[in-house]
């Protein structure tokens, strides 16, 4: 599991007022003061179409090597401001995603450029705004006409619309300070505009780093000081070394956060969590916890395909249905599907990006997220409700770090009586799996979990001997 919020929220931060036929602006990205990337934003006005585009480049450190992550988005609209479509491309480690979208009568038709991928249709709220130009979007704020506003904006990375809640925080000699909260979890960015609506600075906390965007000269793409090591910020040190044979005992953890806030931890059938004001005591084993049975509506949701769990794609459905008969038990079918995922995912380890199940199937590369979305897609294609758990696991496979709990995601399948873990990436469930949240495979749950990791501290870990 790894951060994708840096890339898919950048379009929320980066915007410059553009009034010319062609207008280009450059920005530099610094993580805790160290330059680690850059961005180019351009506006081209043609005879009957206006194209607003941005290309964001970030240099990161993964598994001992430097990798270049680049994301490009181009929005197209007519002279009257009506959205026509967009082009999207992400090159992230071994993965490459490319989409072309067209807007039709309140919905979005996504056309993947890969020959094997199928089109998808996404319904959008009527009030959705399609533009990366945050100067125009928040004009009422930097002009002083309003102190706050809500906007539903389209995010090409998520291929959906989300709520932006913006308010003026202060005016000072650095410009008008606007704070933008993104999505339900309230994570967001701080943006400073000058009196003409030009972006002076933008900041966000991401994966333990303060990321700052500032305008720069044309040649700022040649001034990168060092890559950003996300994983070093996301792993959580273990207070003890956990030998392999301990992993299948009952383990108990005392977890806190460096900011004094109570940790966010999930209650599942495999873990029980007790809380006080600042700590969580988490007990993990195959049957340590309990949770309310899901409603029929919830189970139906975990059977549906989405943009990442591509269980509706014919190729995935055929593979899943040909691997094991649907009449067998859920456990038998899930074990067969785990084996199928392992056979297919034999490419390179790569924690960059968040590829969907079909991309994972065709590249065979990725980290635990690709293993999980592919397994969940196979399960749903088999008619098995499947959800994604996000949290930590004691492993160095994807982080390369020793004696740490690394960010991890895995699958939980409903067997008719309970949710049960199946982990194709780490050879099954053990008591070092600490679930912080569960979701349907959309990136939001994973990103919200990641945001907490730099603050987490495992104060104690040990075997429970009275079970």
Secondary structure, DSSP 8 states (H G I E B T S, - for coil): ----HHHHTHHHH------SSEEEEEEEEEETTEEEEEEEEEEEE-SSEEEEEEEEEEEEEETTEEEEEEEEEEEEEETT--EEEEEEEEEETTEEEEEEEEEETTEEEEEESSTT---EEEE--TT-B--S-HHHHTHHHHTTS-SEEEEEEEETTTTEEEEEEEEEEEEETTEEEEEEEESTT--EEEEEE-TTS-EEEEEEEETTEEEEEEEE-GGGGG-----B-HHHHH-EE-SS---GGGGGS-EEEEEEETTS-------BTTEEEEE-SSEEEEEESTTS-------HHHHHHTTS--SSS-TTSHHHHHHHHHHS-TTS-HHHHHHHHHHHHHHH--S----SS---HHHHHHH----HHHHHHHHHHHHHHTT--EEEEEEEEE--TTT--SSEEEEEEEEEEE-SSSEEEE-TTTTS--TT-EEEEEESS-HHHHHHHHHHHTTEEEEEEEE----
